[in-house]
Amino acid sequence: MKWERGNTSRSSPKNSKIAIESKRTIEIDEFVPKKEIDELYLNSPYYLVPDGDVGQQAFAVIREAIRKEGMVALGRVVFTSREHVIALEPRGKGLLGVTLRYDIPDEKIPKDMLELVSHIVETKSGHFQPDQVEDQYEDALKELLKKKQAGEKIEAPKERASAKVINLMDALRRSVETSAAGRRNDKLHPPRRAATNPNVQRRKNRAR
């Protein structure tokens, strides 16, 4: 079998240290009901056709068998220097092949980290307000246009420094400490009320 995806082509990564030899064949491992494959795992679609006259009959037999049984064939194929799991289902006179995403492995979650993040979620909980969602890109673009119209010099943005590797627990603790300091500051400096004018207050009393 050979695979086609419009007229696009893919190239192998230049800096890849692990390269698996690409093949023009698909090795079928098993057949499963289509309904058992969650759409979450579906990645890139390809339309597959027989590779020459030799494989046409075998191709047609597989296609019609899985169509009759209502099954999807799961196989493996190598291209772009890596192996992909692919799901095959009948589509007209060909097969629709969809590469599948790999499942996310289970991660052991430390209890103290979970409690710390749960605390952050609780303290930062609020309600969604659409008017507070800002498009920073659009705001920056408008500001840039204003400067250009005013004839100001436009400076190229500075490149950001590479992100440093930090300890997640330390970062979470700092986030909690910052939130707590902000709440303490609000208690020490409550918002001021508007001052009342005593003369105006007396006049109101006299008018009564």
HUMOJO-V128345 format. One line per field, one symbol per residue. ss: DSSP state (a for helix, b for strand, c for the rest). phi: phi as a letter, one per 30 degrees, with the letter a starting at -180 (. if undefined). burial: # if it has 24 or more other C-alpha atoms within 12 Angstrom, else .. A space follows every 10 residues. Layout:
ss=???
phi=???
burial=???
This chain:
ss=cbbbcccccc cccccccccc ccccccbbbb bbbaaaccaa abbbbbbbbc cccccaaaaa aaaaaaaaac bbbbbbbbbc cbbbbbbbbb bccbbbbbbb cccccccccc aaaaaaaaaa aaacccccca aacccaaaaa aaaaaaaaac cccccccccc cccccccaaa aaaaaaaaaa aaaaaaaacc cccccccaaa aaaaaaac
phi=.bcbbicdbc cdddcdccbc ddbcbccdca bbddddcdee ddccdbccbd ciddcddddd ddeddddddi cbdcbbbcah ibdbdbccbd bicbbccbdc ddddddcdcd dddddddddd dddcdabdbe dcdccddddd dddddddddd iddccddddd dddddbdddd dddddddddd ddddddddbd dddddcdddd dddddddd
burial=####...... .......... .....#.... #.....#... .#..###### ........## .###.##... #########. ..######## ...####### .......... .....##... .......... .......... .......... .......... .......... .....#.... .......... .......... ........
